[in-house]
């Protein structure tokens, strides 16, 4: 390549860059001088490619064959010489001893030959791209890894917990490109070229907020907080609609995480959005508010319980895709449960007969009127005191705090339920310990205490008896479903339901009632708990994870191709 051609290319690039700038002073730059300076910099700073391997004088064939082939540069020289001299004996010897290096040499000879046609630094830079560019010799551009991904249909996924996101990613792996439609990404990608519009939008929102009643505004930190929230929501809504006009999505998967984004997706007219599948991040509670999400085209469900909930909300079974458990293949065997328990207790230096309660704490989301965190903590502490005083059990209490909001050194749950408050129990002979995570600590427990959390399913998978204390009298469908408590002797209007292995109660119960439930669960026969837990798991999940992946993949493949939204 001649210097004139290089200068011309650089000038064109600089001219395009300068035209995009608004500062008139920049237009007066001497482009020729700038291009010459750039060439000098390239010549002085771009290094020669592997000079110690490829720039040594050519060795004789015998010297290289004696050991110099361990340097690929020398090997390539030997190979090229044998090829140039048509020395088939030596070529066959090299191919026999170094089959991969010999095959690659054919491509490198061709590639480096083209690099030699470029001037100095341009050729050296291109040589370092051999491993990236040579694959094009063997497959057309559309068959390269990066290009294949671009040819696949697109699946959008709105903010989702890690297990949901991983499941969708595994299900469509190799069949589609997964694009995360996160609020901040949507706004960044669709508003970066219109910064002045945002200031105008902010002013318009501020003028609207002033129409709100002052008593209403005073509940927020400040007026600007509400302005920023509404403005961001509007930017996100406009951005989502814009993305659908630019990219063809075969499917968009929505969870209830980040409510503002999935709700606008459901609110868009069907002609203005791709097919939408709703994927609850835990268990669908069945409350009327879930009808907000019943407007999807398809629903990913775990099994029989979810099927009942969505049917009660008016969703047709034809739109439901059963994916089973997204974390487990099968319910574990009795032998596995026993082995895990023994190992976990040994690791935590716990005797077999030591009673252990695992308490999965929640956090105050402030969405509903519920007992204050301090009152809940006092209720649990008082219940365990009674368990000690009246039932003769001194359990070790493991606390698993809720990880929200996901920061390494701040847990809202720890703020709501101070750790030191639980240490009052040590006066009664109880030991309090923290559980950093659930998976490896659940097997040490004799029962699991929670508040209608999806972690109850994890406890069932570990064959633990459970006590779920709901915020109210639990008129809706419980996390473990009614079947978990089917041998209850109490009427449907009672404030609690119970079986010998799993109990559903309320935070409105007295400490005495809760203590009785804990005593019953801590002494429940373990094999009986195992059998009832296995039945609950099978009621919740129609299949294991791998079969669920295959079911989703078939559902996805049967969908029509996505189209860019017009208008």
matplotlib code that plots the C-alpha trace (Angstrom):
import matplotlib.pyplot as plt

x = [0.0, 1.4, 1.9, -0.5, -3.3, -2.6, -2.8, -6.0, -7.6, -6.6, -7.8, -11.2, -11.5, -10.5, -12.8, -15.8, -14.9, -14.4, -17.8, -19.5, -18.0, -19.6, -16.5, -15.6, -12.0, -11.4, -12.2, -9.0, -6.7, -4.0, -5.2, -2.1, 0.2, -2.0, -1.9, 1.9, 2.3, 0.1, 2.2, 5.4, 3.8, 2.8, 6.3, 7.9, 5.6, 4.0, 6.3, 7.5, 5.6, 7.5, 11.0, 12.8, 10.7, 10.1, 13.0, 16.0, 18.1, 16.7, 18.3, 19.2, 16.7, 18.9, 19.4, 15.7, 14.7, 17.2, 15.3, 14.5, 10.9, 9.9, 10.0, 7.0, 8.7, 11.6, 9.1, 7.3, 10.5, 11.4, 7.9, 7.9, 11.3, 10.2, 7.1, 9.0, 11.5, 8.7, 10.5, 7.7, 9.8, 10.4, 6.8, 5.4, 7.8, 6.6, 3.0, 3.4, 5.1, 3.2, -0.2, -1.9, 1.1, 1.5, -2.2, -2.1, 1.1, -0.7, -3.1, -0.4, 1.7, -1.2, -2.1, 1.5, 2.0, -0.8, 0.6, 3.8, 1.9, 1.2, 3.5, 5.4, 3.1, 0.0, 1.4, 2.7, -0.7, -2.4, 0.0, -1.2, -4.8, -4.0, -6.0, -9.0, -9.0, -7.9, -11.2, -12.7, -10.6, -12.7, -16.2, -18.1, -18.7, -22.2, -20.9, -18.5, -19.3, -20.2, -22.2, -24.1, -25.3, -26.5, -28.5, -30.4, -33.9, -33.9, -35.4, -35.7, -35.8, -36.8, -35.2, -35.3, -33.8, -30.6, -32.3, -35.0, -32.5, -30.2, -33.1, -34.1, -30.5, -30.0, -33.2, -32.5, -28.7, -27.6, -31.1, -31.6, -29.8, -30.8, -31.0, -31.4, -33.9, -32.8, -34.3, -30.9, -29.9, -33.2, -32.8, -29.1, -29.6, -32.6, -32.0, -28.2, -28.8, -31.5, -30.1, -32.0, -35.3, -34.7, -34.4, -37.7, -39.4, -38.1, -39.7, -43.0, -43.1, -42.3, -45.2, -47.5, -46.3, -47.2, -50.9, -50.7, -52.0, -49.4, -50.4, -49.6, -46.3, -45.1, -44.9, -41.9, -38.4, -38.8, -40.7, -37.7, -37.7, -41.1, -40.2, -37.2, -39.2, -41.9, -39.5, -37.4, -40.5, -41.6, -38.1, -38.2, -41.6, -40.7, -37.4, -39.1, -41.5, -38.6, -36.6, -39.5, -39.5, -35.8, -35.3, -37.4, -38.0, -39.5, -40.4, -40.0, -39.9, -41.2, -41.0, -42.5, -39.1, -39.0, -42.8, -42.8, -41.2, -43.3, -46.5, -45.8, -45.0, -48.5, -50.1, -48.8, -51.3, -50.7, -49.9, -47.1, -45.1, -43.8, -45.2, -44.8, -44.3, -44.7, -42.3, -43.0, -39.8, -41.2, -44.7, -47.8, -49.7, -53.1, -54.0, -56.2, -53.2, -51.7, -54.4, -52.1, -49.7, -52.4, -52.4, -49.3, -49.6, -48.0, -47.3, -44.3, -45.5, -43.9, -46.8, -50.2, -50.2, -49.4, -51.9, -54.7, -53.7, -53.6, -56.8, -58.6, -57.3, -59.0, -55.9, -56.5, -54.4, -53.5, -51.3, -49.4, -46.0, -45.0, -41.3, -41.2, -38.4, -35.9, -33.2, -33.6, -33.9, -35.6, -36.6, -33.6, -33.5, -33.9, -30.3, -29.1, -31.0, -29.6, -26.0, -26.3, -27.7, -24.9, -22.2, -23.7, -24.0, -20.4, -19.2, -21.0, -20.0, -23.6, -24.6, -27.4, -29.8, -29.3, -32.5, -32.0, -34.4, -33.5, -35.3, -35.5, -36.2, -37.9, -37.7, -40.1, -41.1, -43.7, -46.2, -48.9, -50.1, -48.4, -47.0, -43.9, -40.6, -39.9, -43.3, -42.5, -39.0, -40.5, -43.1, -40.5, -38.2, -41.1, -42.3, -38.8, -38.6, -41.9, -40.5, -37.6, -39.6, -42.7, -41.6, -38.0, -36.3, -33.3, -32.7, -29.9, -31.4, -29.8, -30.7, -30.7, -31.3, -32.9, -30.1, -32.1, -31.0, -28.0, -25.3, -22.2, -22.3, -26.0, -29.0, -32.4, -33.4, -30.5, -31.7, -35.3, -34.4, -31.3, -29.1, -28.4, -32.1, -32.0, -29.2, -31.6, -32.4, -28.9, -30.1, -32.5, -29.8, -30.3, -27.4, -27.8, -25.8, -25.8, -26.3, -24.5, -26.6, -29.3, -28.1, -25.4, -27.0, -30.6, -29.5, -28.4, -31.9, -34.8, -37.4, -37.6, -39.5, -40.4, -43.2, -44.7, -41.4, -40.4, -37.5, -40.1, -39.7, -36.0, -36.8, -39.2, -36.4, -34.2, -37.1, -37.5, -40.8, -41.9, -43.8, -44.9, -46.3, -48.2, -48.8, -52.6, -54.9, -53.8, -57.0, -55.2, -53.3, -50.2, -46.7, -46.7, -50.4, -53.3, -52.2, -49.3, -51.7, -54.5, -54.7, -55.6, -58.3, -59.2, -61.9, -61.2, -62.0, -59.3, -56.3, -53.9, -53.6, -51.4, -50.2, -47.7, -44.9, -45.9, -47.8, -49.3, -50.0, -50.2, -48.3, -51.5, -51.1, -49.9, -46.4, -48.0, -49.5, -46.3, -44.3, -46.6, -46.2, -42.4, -42.3, -44.4, -42.2, -38.9, -40.0, -41.7, -40.5, -37.9, -39.0, -42.6, -41.4, -39.5, -42.5, -44.8, -42.1, -41.6, -45.4, -45.4, -42.5, -44.3, -47.4, -45.5, -43.4, -44.4, -40.9, -37.2, -35.0, -33.6, -37.0, -38.3, -35.5, -36.6, -40.2, -39.5, -37.2, -40.0, -42.4, -40.0, -39.2, -42.9, -43.5, -43.6, -40.6, -40.4, -41.1, -40.0, -43.0, -44.1, -45.3]
y = [0.0, 3.4, 6.3, 8.3, 5.8, 5.7, 9.5, 9.5, 7.0, 8.9, 12.2, 10.7, 9.4, 12.7, 14.7, 12.5, 13.1, 16.8, 17.2, 15.8, 18.4, 21.7, 23.7, 25.9, 26.2, 22.5, 22.8, 24.8, 21.9, 21.1, 17.7, 16.9, 17.7, 15.6, 12.6, 12.9, 13.0, 9.9, 8.0, 9.0, 7.7, 4.4, 3.8, 4.6, 2.9, -0.1, -3.0, -5.6, -8.9, -11.5, -10.5, -13.2, -15.9, -14.6, -12.3, -14.6, -15.7, -18.8, -21.9, -25.0, -27.7, -30.1, -27.5, -26.7, -30.3, -31.1, -28.9, -25.5, -26.5, -25.8, -22.1, -21.7, -19.0, -21.4, -24.2, -22.1, -21.3, -25.0, -25.7, -22.9, -24.0, -27.6, -26.4, -24.1, -26.8, -29.4, -31.6, -34.1, -36.3, -33.5, -32.1, -35.6, -35.8, -32.4, -33.3, -36.6, -35.1, -31.8, -32.3, -29.2, -26.9, -28.1, -27.6, -24.1, -23.3, -23.4, -20.7, -18.7, -18.7, -17.3, -14.8, -13.5, -13.2, -10.7, -8.9, -8.4, -6.3, -3.7, -0.9, -1.3, -0.9, -1.8, -5.2, -5.8, -5.1, -7.3, -10.2, -10.1, -10.7, -14.1, -16.1, -13.8, -13.5, -17.0, -18.6, -16.7, -19.0, -22.0, -20.5, -17.6, -14.5, -15.6, -18.8, -17.2, -17.3, -13.6, -13.5, -16.7, -15.1, -12.1, -14.3, -16.0, -14.8, -12.3, -13.0, -10.0, -10.6, -7.9, -7.6, -11.1, -12.9, -14.9, -18.4, -17.2, -15.5, -18.6, -20.9, -18.9, -18.5, -22.3, -23.1, -21.0, -21.5, -21.8, -21.2, -17.5, -14.3, -13.3, -9.5, -8.1, -5.2, -3.4, 0.0, 1.8, 0.2, 1.1, 4.7, 4.9, 3.2, 5.3, 8.7, 9.2, 11.1, 13.4, 15.0, 18.2, 16.4, 15.1, 18.6, 19.5, 16.3, 17.0, 20.5, 19.2, 16.5, 19.1, 21.3, 18.3, 17.3, 20.8, 19.8, 17.2, 17.8, 19.0, 16.3, 13.7, 15.3, 15.5, 11.7, 11.7, 12.8, 15.8, 17.0, 16.4, 12.7, 12.2, 14.3, 12.1, 8.9, 9.9, 11.3, 8.1, 6.0, 8.0, 7.8, 4.0, 3.7, 5.7, 3.8, 0.4, 1.3, 2.6, -0.6, -2.7, -0.5, -1.2, -4.9, -7.9, -9.9, -13.4, -13.3, -11.1, -12.7, -10.6, -11.1, -9.0, -7.5, -3.8, -3.4, -0.3, -2.0, -5.2, -3.2, -0.9, -3.9, -5.4, -2.0, -1.7, -2.6, -6.1, -4.7, -2.6, -5.4, -8.9, -12.0, -11.8, -14.7, -14.0, -15.9, -15.3, -15.1, -17.3, -18.6, -16.9, -15.9, -15.7, -12.3, -10.2, -7.9, -10.8, -10.1, -7.2, -9.8, -12.1, -10.1, -11.9, -14.1, -17.1, -18.1, -20.2, -22.3, -24.8, -27.3, -28.0, -25.2, -22.5, -23.9, -23.6, -20.0, -18.8, -20.6, -18.9, -15.6, -16.4, -17.6, -20.3, -23.5, -23.3, -20.3, -22.1, -23.6, -26.0, -25.8, -27.5, -26.9, -24.4, -25.4, -29.2, -32.3, -34.7, -34.8, -36.2, -39.7, -40.4, -41.6, -38.4, -36.3, -38.3, -38.1, -34.3, -33.8, -35.8, -34.0, -30.5, -31.3, -32.5, -29.4, -27.2, -29.3, -30.1, -33.3, -35.4, -34.7, -30.9, -29.2, -26.5, -23.9, -22.1, -18.8, -17.2, -13.5, -11.1, -7.3, -4.4, -3.6, -1.1, -2.2, -3.4, -2.7, -5.5, -6.0, -3.9, -5.6, -5.0, -6.6, -9.6, -10.0, -9.7, -12.4, -14.8, -14.2, -14.7, -17.8, -19.4, -18.4, -20.3, -23.2, -23.4, -22.8, -24.9, -27.6, -28.2, -27.6, -25.4, -25.0, -23.4, -20.6, -20.0, -16.7, -16.4, -12.7, -11.6, -10.4, -7.5, -5.1, -7.2, -4.9, -6.6, -4.6, -3.6, -5.7, -4.1, -7.2, -6.7, -3.1, -4.3, -7.2, -6.2, -9.2, -8.2, -8.4, -12.2, -12.6, -12.1, -15.8, -16.8, -16.1, -19.0, -21.4, -20.9, -20.4, -17.9, -18.2, -16.6, -18.6, -16.9, -18.7, -21.4, -24.2, -25.6, -24.6, -25.9, -29.6, -28.8, -27.7, -29.7, -27.2, -24.1, -20.9, -18.2, -15.8, -17.2, -16.9, -19.0, -20.3, -22.6, -24.6, -24.9, -26.2, -28.8, -29.9, -30.4, -32.5, -30.1, -29.5, -25.9, -23.3, -20.3, -17.4, -15.2, -11.5, -12.1, -15.1, -16.4, -16.4, -16.8, -19.8, -20.5, -20.9, -24.7, -25.0, -26.2, -29.9, -29.3, -28.8, -31.1, -33.2, -30.1, -30.8, -27.1, -25.4, -23.1, -20.1, -20.9, -18.6, -21.5, -24.8, -27.7, -31.1, -33.1, -32.0, -28.5, -25.8, -22.6, -19.9, -16.1, -13.4, -12.6, -15.8, -15.8, -16.8, -19.8, -21.1, -20.6, -22.4, -25.4, -25.5, -25.3, -28.1, -30.3, -29.8, -30.2, -33.6, -34.8, -38.2, -37.4, -40.1, -38.9, -35.4, -36.7, -38.5, -35.5, -33.1, -35.4, -35.2, -31.4, -31.1, -33.3, -31.2, -28.0, -29.2, -31.3, -32.1, -31.5, -28.7, -30.4, -31.6, -28.1, -26.6, -29.0, -28.0, -24.3, -24.8, -26.6, -23.9, -21.3, -23.1, -23.4, -19.6, -17.5, -15.4, -12.0, -8.8, -5.2, -3.2, -0.7, 2.8]
z = [0.0, -1.0, 1.3, -0.8, -0.3, 3.5, 3.6, 1.6, 4.0, 7.1, 5.6, 4.8, 8.4, 9.9, 7.6, 8.7, 12.4, 12.0, 10.2, 13.3, 15.6, 16.3, 17.3, 14.3, 15.6, 15.0, 11.4, 10.9, 11.8, 9.2, 8.2, 6.2, 9.1, 11.4, 9.0, 8.7, 12.5, 12.8, 10.3, 12.2, 15.4, 13.8, 12.5, 15.8, 18.2, 16.5, 17.2, 14.8, 15.1, 17.1, 15.7, 17.7, 16.0, 12.5, 11.7, 12.3, 9.3, 7.8, 9.3, 7.2, 7.1, 9.1, 11.9, 12.2, 12.1, 14.9, 17.4, 16.1, 15.2, 18.8, 17.7, 15.4, 13.4, 12.6, 12.0, 9.5, 7.7, 7.4, 6.2, 3.7, 2.4, 2.0, 0.3, -2.0, -2.9, -3.3, -0.8, -0.2, 2.1, 4.6, 4.2, 5.1, 8.0, 9.4, 8.8, 10.6, 13.6, 13.8, 12.1, 13.6, 13.0, 9.5, 8.6, 10.1, 8.2, 4.9, 6.0, 7.6, 4.5, 2.6, 5.3, 5.9, 2.2, 2.2, 5.2, 3.3, 0.8, 3.5, 4.6, 7.9, 10.9, 9.0, 8.0, 11.6, 13.1, 10.6, 11.4, 15.0, 13.8, 12.2, 14.7, 14.3, 10.5, 9.3, 10.3, 7.3, 5.0, 6.1, 6.5, 5.0, 7.2, 8.0, 9.6, 12.0, 15.7, 16.0, 12.8, 13.7, 16.9, 14.9, 12.6, 15.4, 16.5, 19.4, 22.8, 25.2, 28.9, 31.4, 34.8, 36.3, 39.3, 38.5, 38.4, 36.0, 33.8, 33.8, 32.9, 29.9, 28.8, 29.0, 27.3, 24.2, 24.2, 20.5, 19.2, 20.0, 21.1, 24.6, 25.1, 28.6, 28.4, 31.6, 32.4, 32.4, 29.1, 27.4, 28.4, 27.5, 24.1, 23.1, 24.6, 24.2, 20.9, 22.3, 25.5, 25.0, 24.9, 28.5, 29.9, 28.2, 29.5, 33.0, 33.0, 31.6, 34.4, 37.0, 35.9, 36.1, 39.6, 40.9, 40.2, 42.9, 46.5, 49.0, 51.5, 48.9, 47.9, 51.5, 51.8, 49.4, 50.2, 48.0, 45.0, 42.7, 43.7, 42.2, 39.2, 38.5, 38.9, 36.5, 34.0, 34.0, 33.7, 30.6, 29.0, 29.6, 28.1, 25.0, 24.7, 24.9, 22.1, 20.0, 20.5, 19.2, 16.0, 15.4, 16.4, 15.7, 18.9, 18.6, 22.3, 25.3, 28.8, 31.7, 35.4, 38.1, 39.0, 38.4, 38.1, 36.0, 33.0, 32.7, 33.3, 30.3, 28.2, 29.1, 28.5, 24.9, 22.3, 20.9, 17.5, 19.1, 20.8, 20.3, 21.9, 25.7, 28.2, 31.9, 34.2, 37.9, 40.0, 42.7, 43.3, 42.0, 45.2, 43.5, 44.9, 42.5, 41.8, 39.8, 37.1, 36.2, 34.8, 33.3, 30.1, 28.7, 25.6, 27.5, 31.0, 32.2, 35.1, 37.5, 37.8, 39.3, 41.8, 39.3, 36.9, 39.4, 40.3, 36.7, 35.8, 38.7, 37.3, 34.0, 32.0, 29.5, 29.9, 26.2, 27.0, 29.8, 29.3, 32.0, 32.8, 36.2, 38.7, 37.3, 39.9, 40.5, 38.5, 40.9, 44.6, 46.5, 47.9, 51.6, 51.7, 50.1, 52.7, 55.6, 54.2, 53.7, 57.2, 58.8, 56.8, 57.5, 61.2, 61.3, 59.6, 62.1, 65.1, 66.0, 67.8, 66.2, 69.1, 69.2, 68.0, 65.4, 64.0, 60.7, 60.5, 57.1, 57.7, 55.4, 55.1, 55.4, 51.8, 53.0, 50.4, 52.8, 56.3, 58.2, 61.7, 62.3, 62.1, 65.8, 66.8, 64.6, 66.2, 69.6, 68.7, 67.5, 70.5, 73.0, 71.2, 71.6, 75.2, 75.8, 73.8, 76.3, 79.4, 78.8, 76.3, 77.5, 74.2, 73.9, 70.1, 68.2, 66.2, 62.8, 61.2, 57.4, 56.7, 53.4, 51.0, 49.5, 48.1, 47.2, 48.4, 50.0, 53.3, 53.7, 54.2, 54.8, 56.7, 59.2, 59.7, 60.3, 62.6, 64.6, 65.3, 68.9, 69.8, 69.1, 71.6, 74.4, 73.8, 75.1, 78.6, 78.2, 77.0, 73.3, 70.9, 68.0, 64.8, 61.4, 58.2, 55.3, 52.8, 52.7, 50.5, 52.7, 56.0, 55.6, 56.1, 59.7, 60.7, 62.3, 61.1, 58.9, 60.0, 57.5, 56.4, 53.2, 51.4, 48.4, 50.4, 51.9, 48.7, 49.4, 52.9, 51.4, 49.0, 52.1, 53.6, 56.6, 58.4, 57.9, 59.8, 57.7, 59.6, 57.2, 57.8, 57.8, 58.2, 54.8, 52.8, 49.5, 48.2, 50.3, 48.8, 49.4, 48.3, 50.3, 49.8, 52.1, 55.0, 53.8, 57.0, 59.0, 61.5, 61.8, 59.8, 56.8, 58.9, 61.5, 61.8, 61.3, 59.4, 60.3, 59.4, 61.4, 59.0, 57.7, 59.4, 58.2, 60.7, 61.1, 62.8, 64.5, 66.6, 70.2, 71.2, 73.0, 69.8, 67.8, 70.5, 70.3, 66.5, 66.8, 69.4, 67.2, 64.2, 66.1, 67.3, 64.1, 62.7, 60.0, 57.6, 57.8, 57.1, 54.1, 52.6, 53.0, 51.5, 48.5, 47.9, 48.2, 45.7, 43.2, 43.5, 42.9, 39.9, 37.0, 35.9, 36.6, 35.1, 32.0, 30.9, 31.5, 29.3, 26.5, 26.9, 26.7, 23.7, 21.9, 22.8, 21.5, 18.3, 17.5, 17.8, 14.6, 13.7, 15.2, 13.2, 13.6, 14.8, 12.2, 13.0]

ax = plt.figure().add_subplot(projection="3d")
ax.plot(x, y, z, "-o")
ax.set_aspect("equal")
plt.show()
